[in-house]
Amino acid sequence: MRHLTVYRVAALAVLAGALGACTAANADQSGLPAETLPAASAFKDGTCQSAAEDVLGLAKLARSIHNAKSTSAPARTELRDRQVRIAKLRESAEQELQKPLQDLVTSIGYVRIRFNGQSYDPKIVAQMDATRRAFQQACVG
């Protein structure tokens, strides 16, 4: 009977470990919806390709700052630099990308203002990420 209990405990431990691994693989610690990011090469030519690295960088940055109470100076600098590079693309953007591009620039601006003003709310990063996803979808489809 003692061996049976040990085997049961071992079986339960293995089952719990497997369930934990499955949950961890599907969960996103940031609280943002999980996604598999495309490669930069998957973005269409033109404005999309020019914005690819910054768009993908925003996805990673959003996950690191979403639940933060404050952001580091390097994170704020990265956010600013990505916004500036994306904003420069507006002039030459294809017609169908102008609004999604402007929405993304505006959304990044709200995050920057709220972090700089110490009035941060995770919802604004979630909104920026949703705007980024919309632009990415237009570019990768």
N, C-alpha and C positions, 0 to 999 in steps of 0.2 A: 504494500500500500504506500509506503514511503517513496519508492521509486516512481510510482504512478504520479504522485504529487509533484515530484521534481520534473517529470516529463511534461506535466500540465503547465507548470510555471514556465518552463523553457518554451513550450509552444505558444503560450500567451505572450511571452517576451518577444518572440520572433514575429508574431502577428502584430503586436503593438509597434514594433520597429518598422515593419512594412507599411502599416497605415500612416505612421508618422512621416516616412519618406515620401509616400504619395501626396500627403497633405503639403509637405514642404515644397515639393516640386511644382505644385499647382498654386501655391500661395505667393503673394507679392507682399513683402514686408512693408512696403511704402503705403499700402492701402489703395494704390491706384490699380485700375484693371490690368491684369497680366496681358502681356503681348510678346510676340516674337518679332524682334526688329528685323527689317530687311537689310540686306547689304546696301551700302551706298551705291554700288553699281546697278542695283535694281531700280533706281530712280530714273525717270524719263530724262531724255536729253533737254538741254536748255536750262530754264530757271530751276527746275526740279533738281537736276544734277548739281547745279551750282549751290543749292541750299542743302543738299543731302547730308553732308557732315555736320552742319549746324543743327539740322532737324533731329538727327540721331543723337547728337550730343545733348540736346534739350530733353530728350526722352530719359536719358541716363541721369541728367541733372535733376529733373523733376522727381525722380525716385529718391534721390539723396536729400532733397530739401522739403519734400511734401509734409512730413511730420515734424520738421524742425521748429524749435521755438525761436531760433535765430539762425542766420547763415554766416558762414565764414567770409572773410574778405575775398579769398580766391573764388568762392562760389558766386558772390555778387559780381565780381569782375568777369567771370565766365558768362554769366547771364547777360551782362551789358554788352560784351564783345559779340556774342551770338546775335543779340538783337540788332546791333549796328550792322553786322554783315548781312543779315536777312533783310533789313530795311533798305540797304543799298540795291537789292535785287528788284525792288518795286518798279523802278523806272523802265527796266527792260523786260519785265515779266509778261508772259503771254496773257492775253485778255482773260482767259478763264481762271488764271491763277492770281490775278490782282487782288480780288476780295479775300480769298483765303490767306494770302500773304499779308495783307493789311491787318486782318483779324489776328494773325499770329503775332505780328509786331506789337499791336495794341495789347494783347493778352500778356505778353512778356513785360510790357511797360507797367501793367497793373501789379504784377508780382514784384517788380523792382521797387515801385513806389511804396507798396505795403511793407516790404522788408526794410527799406530805408527809413520809413516813418514809424517803425516798431509797432505797426498795427496788423501784423501778419495773421492770415486765416488760411488754413490748408485748402479751403475751397477754391481759392484763387489759383493755386498751383494745379489743382485738379482741372480747373477750367482751361488753364494754359495747356495742360497735357491733352485735353480733349480737342482744343484748337489745333495743336500740333498734329494730333492723329488725323484730323480732317484734312489738313494740308498734305500730310504724308500719304493718305489714301488717294488724294487727287494726283499725286506724283507716282505712286506705285501701282495703284488700282488693282 
